[in-house]
Amino acid sequence: MEHPNKKNTFVFQAGILAAAGMLVKVIGLIYRSPLLTIIGIEGNGYYNAAINIYTIILLISSYSIPSAISKVIAQRLAFKEYRNAQRVFVCALLYVLVVGGAASILTFVGAPFLVGKNTNAVVALRVLSPTIFFSGFLGVLRGFFQAHGSMVHTSISQVIEQILNAAVSILAAKLLIGLVADGDATTRAIYGSAGSALGTGAGVLIGLLFMFGMYRLNGGVIKRRVERDKTWHEESYREIFRVIFTIVTPFILSTFIYNCTTVVNMNIYYYLMHYKRVDAILASNNYGIFSGLAVAVVNIPIAIASAMSSAIIPGVASSYVKGTVAQTRKQVTRAIQLTMLIAIPAAVGIAVLPKPIMQFIFPQKESLDIASGLLAALAVTVILYSLSTLTNAVLQGIGKVNTPVIHAAIALVIQVAGLVALLLYTDLDLYALAAANAIYSLVMCILNQLSVRKHLEYRMDVVKLFLKPLFAAAVMGAVVYGVYHGLILLIPISRVVLLVAIGMGICVYGAVLLLIGGVTREELAAFPKGLMLVHIAEKLHLLSDESAVREKKRKKRRNKKRRRKKRKKRRASQ
C-alpha cells in the first residue's frame, strides 16, 4: 500500500486524483447532454434542486469523512502506530453507520419540508436518500487509502462510479418517463428527475463495492502491520471516538458552510423570484441552466483543486505533527503552483470562448445563449474557488480546523447580503448568482490566506504563482480567440475548430510559461510525467540553463549587498 519512492509523493498522487477528477467531470458532462434531452429543462431543474439538498445532507453526514479520517490515520501512520490507525478505521465505520443511517431516514421522511416551494423535487430527493447511507462507508474507505498515500484506489472508484451513474441515469430516466408517457409535461419531468437520481445511487453503490474489494485484497498487509506494531500506547475506542468527533465536526461545519452556499442561493433565488411574481416553472428552468449547465462546466477545472486538497491533507498533517514546518511550507507551495498552473488558463479559456465551449458540451439551442453568458461570468470563480479550497485543506491539515468554519460563515453572510441586494434592486437575475459565487470565494481566499500566513509564516510568491501563469494565459487567450474565430470562417464545424484552438492554446501557454521562467526544470520534473515534459521542453529549447539563472540571482544578491554597504558608508561619513 505504501511505497517510499517518487510515485508516493503527494504531487504524483494528487496528479492521479486530479486526472480522475477531470475524467469524472468530463464523463458527467458527456452524459448530461443526452440526459437533458430526455428529461428536459424542467426535469433538470427538479433534479438539481434535489441534488443540491442531497449534497448538503451528505456534507453533514459523511462528505467530510475522507479528508478527516485520512488526517487522523495519517497522524498515526507518521509514527508507525498501525494498530491505532486500524482502530480509527473501525470507529469511523461505526460513526457513519449511525450518522449516515439517521441522515438517510430523515431525508426520506422530511423530503417535502426540505425542498421548500419546489415540491416537484420530492420524488428525486427520496430516491437519493439511501445513497447518503452508502456514501458514508465509501468515504471511510477512500479516506483510509488516502492516509496510506494511495490515491489510485479512490481515483479508479470515482471513474467506475461515474460511468455507472451515467449509464443508469440515462436508462432509468428513459424507462420511468416511458411509464408515464400519457401524463403531462410536469409529470414526465418529475419521473425523469427520479431516474437521474437513481443513477447517482447506483454509482455510489458500485464505488463502495470496488473499495471494499480493494480493502479485502490488502487485508493481509494490513493484518501483518497491526500484528507487528510495537506501539507502547494503544488508544481506547473512547479516546478515538473523541478524536473523531473533535476532528470530523469542524471538517463537517467548514465543508457544510463552504458548500451550502449552493442551497442557500437556490432558496433565496426561488423565494425572491416568487416575490417578484416570476412563474415557478420558469424560475426552476432558469436555475437549472445556471446550476446544471454553467456551474457544471466550471466545476471541471475546480476538480483539480479538490483533488489537490484531498492529496495534501495527509502529507501536511504528517509533516506538521513531526514539526517539519519547512517541509509543510514546501508542500503548500507545490500544491498552489500546480493548481494555479491549471486553474488560471482554464479560467481565461472559459472567459474568451464561453459559447463554443458550451455548444460543444450542451448543444441545446434554447439554453445556449443564457448558459454561455453565465459561463463567462463564472470564469473568475475557477481561480478563486480553487485557491480557497486548497487553503481550506492546508488549515485543516495543520490542525486549525475551526478557522475555515469561521471564514466560511463570514463569507456566507457577506455573499447572502450581496445576493439579496442584487436580486431585489437590479435586473441581473441569474447573473446575481454568479456575482454571489465570486464574492463568496474571494472573501474565503483573503481570510484563508491571512490565516495560513499567520500560522505557517508562509508568504506566497505572487509573481511566480500567479502573475507569470496569468501572463502566459493572457497570451494563450489571445491566440485561442484569434485561431477559433479565424478558422470558423474556413471550417464551419464548431467542435473541430474548438479542439484545434484549445490544442494550440495549450502549446502556446506551456511555451510562454517556460520561457518566462514560470516553471523551473526541477519543478517540472516533480509533476506527473515530469521527466517526459522536461525532455520535450529541452528538445524545444524552452528551458533556460538553471546554473546560469542561479548565477544571475547570486550576482543580484551580491550587488544588493554592495549597494547597502555603500549607503551605510555614506551615512556614516555624513
N, C-alpha and C positions, 0 to 999 in steps of 0.2 A: 504493500500500500504506500509506503514512503520510500523514495529513492533519493539519496543525497547527491544528486547531480544537477546539472543545469536545468534539466527538464522539470525539476521540482521548484524552481524559483517562481515567485508569485507572478512575475511578468509573463512567464511562459504559461502558467496555469490560468492567469487572467485572460491571456490571448485565446486559449481554448474555450473558456467560458464565454468570452465576448463573441467569438466566431459562432458558437452555438446560439447565443442570444440573438445575433443578427439573422442567422438562418431561421430561427423560430419566428422572428418578426416578419421575415420575408414570406415564409410559408403562410403565416397569419394573413398577410395582405393578399397573397395569391388566392387563398380560398374565400376571403371576404368578398371579393368581387362577384363570383358566381353565387355566393350565398345571398348577397344583397339583391341580385337579380331575382332570386327565388322568393325571399321574404319581403322585399320592397323597402322603401324608405321608412314607412310606418312601422313595419316589423323590426327594422333595425333600431328605431327609436326605443321600442319596448325592451328589446334585448339589451341595449346599452344602459337603460335605466336600471334593469335588474342586475346586470353585471357590475355596475358601479356600487350598488348596495352590497352585493355579494363580496366585492373586493374589500369594502370597509369591514364587514364582519370577519372576513378572512384575516385582515390586518390585526384585528383584536384577538382572534383565537389562535392563529398559527402562522401567519405570513412571516413574522419576525423570527420564528423558531430557527431556521437555518443559520442566520447570522449570529444570533445569541448563543445557540448551542455550539457552533463552531468556535466562538470566542472562549467559552467556558472549557471546552475539551482541549483546545489548543494551549491554554494556560497550563493544564495538567501535563499534556504531552511535552511541553517545553522542559519539564523536569523529569520526564520519563515515568510519570505516575499513571501507568496503563490501567491499573485496577480502578483507580478513582475516575479515570476517563470513561471506563466502561459503566461505572455506577451512574455517572452523569447521563449517559445514553439511556439507561434503563429508566431513570427518573423522568427524563424528557418524554419518553413514550407514555408513561403514566399520566404526565401532565396533559398531553394532547388528547389522550383518551377521555379525560374528564372535561377539559375545556372545549375541545373540538366537538364532542358529543353534545354538550349543552348548547353550544352555538348553533349547531345543525338543527336541533329540535326547535329552538327559539325562532330561528329563521323561517322554518316551515309554518309554525303556528302564527307568528307575528307578521307574515308577509303582507297582509292587507294594510297594516299600520305602517310598515316600513316604506312602502312605495309612495305613500302620501297621496297626492291627487292623481298620480299616474297609475290608476287602478288596473289598467290593462297589462301591466308588467308583473302582476301577482303570479301568474302561472309559470312564467320563466324563472322567477325567483324561487318558487317552491321546487322546481326541477333542479335548481342549483344547490339546494340546501344539503343533500347528502355529500356533495363534493367537498364541503367545508370539513366534514369529519375525516375524509380520506386525505385531504391536503395536509393535515397536521402530521400524520405519520410519514408522509412523503417528505415534509420539511425536516423532520428529525433525521431521517436517513441521509438527506443531502447535506445537512449540517455536520453530521458525523464524518462523512468522507472529505468535506472541505477542510475540517480541522486537521485531517491527516495529510493535507497538502495535495489532494487529488480532486481536480475539477472535471476529470474525464467522465466519471460516472454520472455526475449531475448534468453535464452537457449532453450526453447521449440520451439520458432520461427525458430531458427537456425537448429534444428533437422528436423522439418517439411519441411523447405526449402530444406535441402539436400536430404531428401527422395524423394520429388517430382522431384528434379533436376536429381537424379539417374534414376528414372523411365522414365521420359520424354526423357532424353538424349539417353538412350538405344533404346526406341521405335522409337523416331524421326530419329535417325541415321539409324536404320534398314529400316525404311519406305522410307527415302529420297534416300538411296543407292539403294533400290529396284526400285525406279523411273528411275534411270539411270544405270540399270543393264547391258545394252548393251554398255555403254561407256567404255573408257579406265580406267586404274587404278587410274590415277591422278584425273579424273572427279569424280569417286566414292569417292575418299579420300576427295575432296572438299565438296561434299554433306554430307558426313559423319561428317565432322567437323562442318558443319552448323547445323546438328541435335544435336550435343553435345552442341552447343551454345544456341539452343532453350531450352534445358533443364535448363540451367543456368537462363534464363529469367523466365521460369515457376516457378522455385524455389523461386526467389525473389518475384514474384507476390503473391504466397500463403503465404509467410512470412509476406508481407505487410498486407494482408487481416487479418491474425491472430492478428498482433499487433494492427491494427485498432479496431478489435473486443474487444481486452483487454482494450483498451483506453475507448471505449464506455461503457464497463462493469464497469469501475472505474469512469465513468463520474460523478456520484452522489457525491462521496467522494471528487473529485477534485473541483466540484462546491461549495460544502459546505465550504471547506477550503478557497476558494477565497472570498466567501461572509463574512466569519468571520474574515478575515485578517484586522487588525487594523494598518497596517504599515503606518507611517506618510508620508513617501516619496514614491510616485508612479512614477516609471520610465516611461518616454515617449518612444514611439516606436522609435523615432530618436536616443535617448540615447542607447536603446537596440541594434539597428542595428549597431551602432558604436562599442559597446562592442563585438557583434558577429563577426564583421569584424576584430577587433583587436585580438580576441582570435582565431577565426577559421583560419585566414590567416596563422599565424605561425604554427598552427597544420597541415594545409594542406601542407605547404612548407616542414616541417620536415618529415611528413609521405611520401610525394611525393619523396623527395630526398632519404629517407631511403629505400623506396621500388622500386624506379625507376632503381635501380642497375640491376634489372632483365632485363628490356627492354634495358638499355644501354649495358649490357653484351651480350644480344642476338644480337643486331645490330652490335656490334663490332665483335662478332664471325662470323656472316654471311658475313660481308664485308671482313674480313681477310681470311675467307675460299674461298671467291670469288677471292681475290687477289692471294691466293695460288693455284688457279685453281682447287679447290675441287668441285665436282659435286653438284649442288644446292639441288637436292633431297636427296643426301647422307648427306649433311650438315643439312638439315631440319630433317631428320630421327635421326641423332645423337643428335641434340639439343632436340628433342622430348624425347629421352631416358633420357637425363640429367634433363630436366625440368619436364617432365610428370611422370617419374618413381622415380629417385633417390631423387630429391627435394621434391616430393610429400610425400615420406616416412619420410624424415627428418622433414617435417612440422608438423607431428603428435605431437611429444613432444613439439615443439616450440609453439603449440597452447595453452599449459599451460601458457606460459609467456604472450601471447596475452590476454588470459582471465584474468590473474592477473593484467595486465596493465589496462584493462577496469574497473576492480573492484576497483583498488586502487586510480584512479584519483579523484572520488567524495570524498572519505574519506580524502585523502591528502589535497585536495583543501579546504574542510570544516575545518579540524583541523588547517591548516596553516593560513587561514584567521581569525580564532579565536585567533591566537597567541600561540597555544599549540604546540610548536616545538618538545618538548619531545615526545608527542603522535605521531607526524608525523614520527619521527625517529623510534619509536617502530613499526609503521605500515610498514615502509620501510624494517626493519629487518625481520619481519614476512613474507612479500611478497617475499623477496630474498631467505629466508630459504626454504619456501615451493616450490618455483620454482626450486632451485638448487637440492633439495631432489629428484626431478623427472628428471630434465634435465641431471644431471651428470650420474646416472645409465643408462638412455636411451642412452646417447652418448657412454658409454662403451659397452652396449649390441649391438648397431649398429656396433661398430668397431670390435668386436670379432666374430660376426655371420652375416656378411652382405649378404652372398649368401643364407643361409637358410631363412632369413627374406624376401629377395627379391623374392625368389622362392615361398614362402608362399603367397605373395600378387600378384605378376606378374609372372606367371609361363612360359611366352612366352620364348622359348629357344633361339631364335635369338638375344634377347637383354639381356639375363640373366647375362652373364659374364661382359659386359660393365657396366650395371646398378649396379651390386654388387660392382665392384671396385669403382665406383663413390660414392656409398652409404658409403663405408668405409672412403673415402677421406673427405666426408662431415660431418662425425660424430662429429668432434670438434665444428662445427658451431652450433650444438644444444645448447651447453653451452653458446657460445659467443652471438648468436642471442637472446637467452632467457634473458640473463643479460642485453644486450644493449636495448632490447625492454622495459624491466622493468624500467631501469634507465631513459629512454626517458620519460616514463609516470610520473615518480617522478618529473622530472624537469618541465614538463608541469603542473603538479598538484600544484606546489609551485609558479607558475606564471612566471617561466623562460622559456617561450615558444619559444623565439628566439634562446636560447642556443642549443637545439638539431638540429635546422636548420643549424647553423654554423658547428657543429660537423659532421652532415651528409654530408655537402658539402665538408669538408676537407677529410673525409673518402672516398667519391666518387672519388675525384681527385686522391688520392693515389692508390685506387684499380684499377682505369682505367689505370693508368700508368703501374701498375704491370701486368694487364691482357694483354695489348698490347705487352709488352715486352715478356711475356711468350708465347703468341701465335706466335709472329714473330720469336723469336730466340730459341725456344725449340720445341720438338715434343709432348708436353704434351696434346695438343688438348683439349678434354673435361675436363681433369684434371686441366687445366689452369683456367677454370670457377670455379671449386671447390676451388682452391687456392685463387682466387679473392674474393669469398664469405668469406673465412676465414680472409683475410686481412681486408676487409671492417668491418666485425663485431668486430674484435679485436681492430681496431682503435676507433670505436664507444664506446666500453666498457671502454677503457682507458680514453678518453675525457669526457664521461658522468660521470664516477666515480670521476674524479677530480673536476667536477663542483658540484656534489652532496655533496662531502666532503667540498667544499668551502661554499656553501650556507646554508647547514643544519648542518655544523660542525659534519658531520657524518663519522665515521670510521668503515669500515666493520671488523667483527671478522673473519679473513681469515681462522683460524683453524676450527672454529665452522661451518661457512657457506660453506667452500669449501674443506678443507683438509680432515676432517672427512668423509663427504659423498664420497669423491674421494677414500679414503682408503677402505671404505665399498664396493664401486662399483668395485674396483680392485679385491677384494676377490670374489665378485659376478661374475665378468667377467671370472675369472679362473675356478670357479665352473661350470658356464654355458657352457663354451667352452669344458671342460672335459666331462660333462654329455652328451652334444649333440653328440660329436664325439665318445663317448663310446657307447651310446645307438643306434646310427645309424648303428653300426655293428651288433647289435642284432635285431633291429626293423627297417627295411629299408623303413620306411614311414616318410619322412622328416617333414611333417606338425605336426604329432603326437609327434614326438621326440622334435621338436622345442617348442611346447606348454609345454611339461613336463620340458624341460630345463629352460624356462622362469619362470614357476611356482616355481621351486626350487631356481632360481636366486633371485626372489622377496623375498622369505622367508629368504635366506641367507643374502641378503642386509639389510633387516629390522632388523634381529637379530644382525648382526655385528654393525650396526649403533647405536642401543640401548645400546649394551654392552660397546661401547667406549664413550658413552655419547654424541653422535651426536644430540640427541633429548631428552629433559627432559620430565618429566611427564606433567608439565604444558603446554609445547609446543605441545606435542602430543594430549592433551585434547582439544586444540584450533583448531585442524584440523577437517575437515568434518568427522563425525563418530568417533571423537576423544575419547570419553568415552569408546566406544566399543574396540578401539585399545588399550587403557590403560588397560582395563580389561584383554584382551588377553595377553598383554605383562607381566602383573603381574602374571598371571597364569603360564607363561613360565619362570618366574624369570629373565626377560630380563631388567627390570627397576631397577636401583640401588636406595637405600634409599636416598632420596633427603636431608633429615635432616643431614645424615652423610656426604653427599657431601658438604653441606653448612658449616658444622663444619670443614671439611678439608680446605676449602677455607679461613675460618676465621683464622685457625691456620697458614696457609701460610702467610696471611697478617700480623699477629702478629709477626711471625718470621722475616719477611722482615723489619718491623719497628724496632725490636730489633737489627738486624744487622746494619741498618742505624745508630741507636743511638751509637752503639759500635764504628763504623767507625768515627763518629763525635768526640767521646771522645778521641780516639787515635790521631786524627789530632790536637785536642785542646791541648793535653798533649805534643805533639811534638813541 
